[in-house]
Amino acid sequence: MFSSLSKVTLAKAALFQDAPVYVQFYVTARCNLTCEQCNIIYTNSDVRECTLDEVKRIADNFAKMGVAIVLLTGGEPFARKDLPEIIYAFESRGVHVRMQTNGFANEEQIAKAVEAGGKDISISLDSLRPATQDKINGDFSESWHQALKAMALFTKYLPREGSFASMGCVLQPQNMGDIEDVVRFGSEISWFTSLVPAHVSDYAHPMGFRTFDQSLKFQEKEYVTVDLVIERVRAMREEGYLLFDSDQYLDDIKRFIRGMPTTWRSHNYNVCDTPNLYFALLPNGEFAPCCDHRLDNSYPAYSPDFPKTYRKKSWREEVSQITRACDGCMYGSYPEMTISMRFMAAKLQRVGTFLTSPPEKKWPLDYYQLLELASKIRTEERVRPLSRSIHKKIEIFNG
C-alpha cells in the first residue's frame, strides 16, 4: 500500500523518531455539516485555499523531505472540485494519501478520487442510529444515510488489495452506548474503527479544533461508563474485531476525559512530536504545529525554502515554544503516531495491521446491505452502557 519513499520514512521514524511521517493538510474549511464536536470550519475560515499549482509545489517539497503520509482533510475535502488532482499530485510523487470525509462525496467524485490514487479512506461514523448521528452532525437529516452510501461506494471502487478503510468515531456523552455497535459494524464490513474523545474548550481559551459546546464534557459520574466502554472495545480487539487503537492510547482516553495528564508523550519529555514526526498545514498551505495551534510567523509549505526551514534549529525552537506549553490532546493520529514510533507493542500492532495480517475485505457491499447490517447490530439484545439522553443534554446546556 505504501510507496518506497513512504516505507523508507516510516523505517527512519521508527528508528530515530525524527522523520516527517505524517501531515494533516486541511485543504479547505468548507463543510456541508456543523458537527457538534468540531470547530475547525470556523477556525480555518480566515485563510484562503491553496491553488493547485501551490499544492504541486507542496508535493514536490514533501517528496524532497520524505513525507510518508498526507491526510487530506477539511472541512470536507470533497468540497474541492480539484480533489482528484490534489490526490494525484502527492501520490505521483510517492507521498501516500489518506482521505477523510463525512460521506459528502457522490459516486463520480469517489471513483475519480480512487482513480487518482486515493486508496486510503476514513469516514466519520459515531452511531448506528440515524437520529443520533444526524444530531451529532448538527441536525442535518439524512447525513447518516449519506455516510453509509459513501461507504458502500468506496467498497465498490477501492481495490481489495493495497487499500485501507476506517471509521473515525468520536466518543462523547451522547453515544457511549453506541461505540461497541460501531466497532461490530466496521468489523463486519472490513473497516477499522478509531476512537477520538470529544475535545472541549471555552471562549477564553480557544483552540483550533475544540468545540465550545460544554455539554460534550464528560461528568464525573460518567467516568466509570467510559471505562467500561474502553475495556469492552479493548477486549473486542483481542477477540479479532477491527479496532485500530493501541493500549497506550485507550488508557490515555480514560485520563483525558478526567482532565488528567496523558502519558503518550512520556518518552519525549512530555512534549509531542511535532514537527519531527508530524505537523499540519492550513488551507493556505502554511505550516501549523497541529490543528489546535498556529505560529505567529508564516511558513508556506509551497515555498522553495520549506525543506531547509524544516531542518533549521532556530525554526524548531520556534515550534517548541508552542509544544512545550501544550497540555496535550487525544486527536487519534498525532498520539498514535508517537505511540507507534516510541512504544514497541504498538509498533508490532501496526506491522500486523498493515503488513503481515491485514483483514480480508468482504467487498463490494451495497447500501442496502449496510442498512440491513446496521439495523441487525443496533437491535441485537445486548447489554449496552447508557448514553446521556438528548433530554438530559438539553437540560444541562440550558442550566
N, C-alpha and C positions, 0 to 999 in steps of 0.2 A: 504493500500500500504506500509506503514511504519511498521517496526518491533516494538516490545515492547521497545527495547533499544532505537531506534530512537525517539519514542514518548516521552519517559522519558527525553531524552536530549533536545528535542525541547521545552518541557514544562519548564525545568530548565532555558533554554536560554531566553525564553520569560519572565520569572520572574526576573532573576538575570543578564542576559547578560554576563554570564561567564561559558559557557559550549560549548565544541567543536562541533558545529552543522555541519560544512561543511569543507571538504578538497578537494582541486583540486590536483589530482595526475597525473602529466604529465608522463604517463607510457612509453612514447617514444618520441624522437624528430623526428623520421622518418615520412615523409608525401609524398604522391603522388602529392600534389599540392604546389604551391608557391604563396599563396593568397597575393594580394597587401597590405592588411591591417594587415598582420600578420608577425611577426619577430621571433616567438618562435622556429621555426625549426633551426634557426641559433644560437639563444641564448642558447639553451639547447644541442647543438651538441657537447659540450665539456665534457659531462659526459656520463658514461655508463648507461645501463638499469639494473634495479633490476632483480635478478633471481627470479624464482617462489618461492623458499624457503624464500627469503627475503620478498617477498610480503606477504607470510603467516604469517611471524613474525610481519610485519606491521599490518596486520589484527588482530592478537592477541592483539597487543598494542592498536589498535583503539577500540576494544571491551572493554578492561580494562578502557580506558579513556572515553568511552561512545560516541564516534564519531557517529553522526546520519547519515550523508550522505557523500559518497565519490564520486566525479566526476572523472571518468576515461577518460582522455583526452590526447592530444599529442601536436604536431604532429597529426598523425592519429592513434588512439588506435587499430583499426582493422589491422594495420600493424603487430601487435604482434600475432603470431600464438597461443600463450597460453592465449589469452584474456578470453576465457570462464573459464579457471582455475583461472584467476585473479578475475573475477566476483564472482565465487563460493567461493573463499577464504574470501571475505568480506561478501557476503550475508549469508553464512552458519554460520557466527559469529554474525549476527544481524545488520550489518552495511549496510544501504541501498545504492545501487549502481545506479548511473546515468551515462549513456554513452553519449559521444559526438563524432560525426562523420561528415565527409563531404560527405558521401554516398559511400565510397570506398568499403564497405563490399559486398560480394556476398551472395546468399541465404543460403548456408550452414553455413557461418560464423554467419549470423543473427540468424538462427534457433538455433545454438549452444549457442549463447550469451543469448538468451531468456530462453532456457532450463536451463542454468546455474544460472538463477535468475535475469538477467538483464531485468527489466520491465519498465525502465525509460530512454527515449532516447531524445537527442537533435540533430537535423541535421541543418547544415548551409545552409540557402537559403536567398539570398539577392535580388532576382528579379524573375519575371515570364518570363523574356525574356532570352532565352538561350544564345544569343551572349553576353549580358551584364554580365550574371553570369560567363560564360567562361572567359571573360576578367578579371573580378574581381579575379577569381581563378588562374590567372597567365597565361592566354591564353591557357588553356587546353581545347581542343574541347571535346564536349560530357559530360563535368563534370556536367552540369545542368541536362541532361537526366539521368546520373548515380544517382544523388541525388534523383530524382523522383522515379527511380526504387527501390532504397533502402527504400524510404518512403512507397511505396506500399508493399514491403516485410515485413516491420515492422507492418503494419496494418494486415498482414496475420498471423504473429506469436505472436504478443503481445496479451494478453488476454484483452477483453473489460473492465473487472472489475479489479481494482487494478493495473492499468498501467497509465503512463503519457507520452505524446509525445509533443514536442515543436520544433519550428524552431528558430535558432539564426540568426537574421538579422542585419547586420552591416550597419548603416546609414552613408552614405558618399555622397560627392557631385554628384557622377555619378548615384545614384539610388534613389534620393529623390522622383521622380515621381512614383517609383515602390512600395513604402512602403505600401500604402493602398491596393494595389493588393495582396501583400504577406499576409497581415492580413486577407483579404477576403478569399483567398485560404486556409489558415490554418484553419479558422473557418469552412469552408465548409467540411473539412475532419477531424474535431475534434482535430486539433493540435493548441496549443497556439503559439503565436509569442512573442519573446522578443527582444527588440531593444538594440543595443550597438553602440554608436557613434565611428567612427574611431578615434584611438589614434595615434598621430604623434609626433615623437621626431626628434632629429638630431644627427649627428655623435659625436658632442661634449658632448651630454647628452644622451648616450644610456640607454635605459630601456628595460627590458626583452621582453615584448610583442609588444611594439610600433613600428610601421613602420617608416622607414626613408623617405618614399615617400611623399614629400611635397605637391604633387598635391591632396592629400586626406584631406588637411586642408580646412575648410570652409572659404570662403571670406566674408568680412563684408556685401557685397550686397546680400549674400545668407542666412543671418541670418533670415530674415523675412520668407523665404521659409521653413526653418527648423521649425520655429514657427508654420507655417500653417500645416506642416506635423504632428507635435506633437499634436496640438489641434484637428486635424482630427482623429487621432487614439485614442486619449483620449475619444472623443465623440463616436467613434465606440465601445470602451469598454463598455461605458454606455448603448449603444444600444444592447449589448449582444455578440458582437464579442469577440473572444478569444485572447485578448491582456493581457499578464502576468504582464506588468509593472505597478508599483504604481504611484500615482500622484506625490509624492516626487521625485521619480526617473525621471519621464518625465520632471518635472520642471528643474531638475538639468542637463538634457541633453542640454537644452537651455543655461544654464550658462556655461557649459563645453565647448561647441563649440565656445563660445565668449572669452574663456580664463579667465572667472570669477570664483571666488571661489564657490565650490559646498556647499550644505547645509546638505547633508545626514549624515555628521559626527557631526553635531551641538549638538547632545545630548550626545556626548562623548568627549567634549573638542576639537572638530575639529581634532580628531585622529581616524583612522579606528580601527576596532575591531579585527585585527589580533594580537595575536593568540587566544584571548579569545572566539571568535565565529567561526573563520575560519583561514585557512592557506593553504599553498601549499606544495607539495612535488616535488622535481626534479626527473627526470627519475631514478637516482641512489638511490632514497629513502631519500635524505637529506631534512631536513626542510628548507623552504623558507617562508618569511612573506607573499609573494604573487607572482604573475607571473612576476612582474616588478623588484623585489628586491631579493637579497640574503644576507645572513650573511657571515661575514669573517670566522667564525668558522663552523665546520661541526657537524651536529647533525642528524645522521641517524635515521629515524623513526622505523627501524627494531632493533635498539639497545634495549636490555632488560631494560636499564635505561630511555628510552624516556618518558614513562608516568610520572616518577618522575621529569625528567628535565622539562617537560611541566608545572609543577606547581611551579617550583623554581622562587623565586622573582628575583634573580640575572639574570636568563636567560630571564625573561620577560623584565627586564630593558635593556638587550642587544637588544632585538627585538624592544623595544620602541625607541631606538636611530634611527632606520630606520623610524618607523611610524610617529614620531613627526616631522621629516624633510620632509615628503612626502606631496606634494600638493593635492594628492587625484586622484582617477580615476573614470571612469564610466564603469567598466567592467561587469556590469549586476549583476552577482552572489554576488560579495562582497558588493556593495552598497545595493542591495535588501535584503541581509541577515541582515545587520544592520538596514535597514528601517523596515523590518518585525518584528524585535525584540525590536525596540525602538519607533516606531510610531504606535499608536493604530489603525488608519484607515487601515494601511497596514496589521496589524495582522488580522483584521477581513476579509480583502480581501483574504488573504491566507487560512484562515479557509474555506471560501466558495469554493475556487479553488480546494482544496484537500479533504475536508471532507464533508461539508454539501450540496454543489451543483456542483459537478463535471459534465462536459458536457457528454451527451450521445454520445457514439462513433459510427460513421457510418462506421464500419469496417466489413469485409475486403474490400479494394479497390485495383483494379489492376492498373498497369502502364498506360494503355490506358485511363482509366477513369480519372486519374490525368492529363494526357496530354490534354484531352478534356476540363476538368475544367479549367486548366491554360490558355488555348487558349481563352476560353469564357470570363474569367475575364479580361485578358490583352487587349482584343479587345472591351470591353464594352465602349460605348460612355459616358464618364465621364470626368469632368474637373480634370486634374492632374497637380500637381506642376511640374515645369520644372527642370529636372536634368541637370547638366553640361554635355555638349556633349563631346564625346570622342575627337573630333577635338579640342575643347577648352582645354581639359585636356592636350593634347599633346603640344599645343601652350604654355600653362603655364609652363609645365615641361621643355620645351626647352628654354624658355625665362625668 
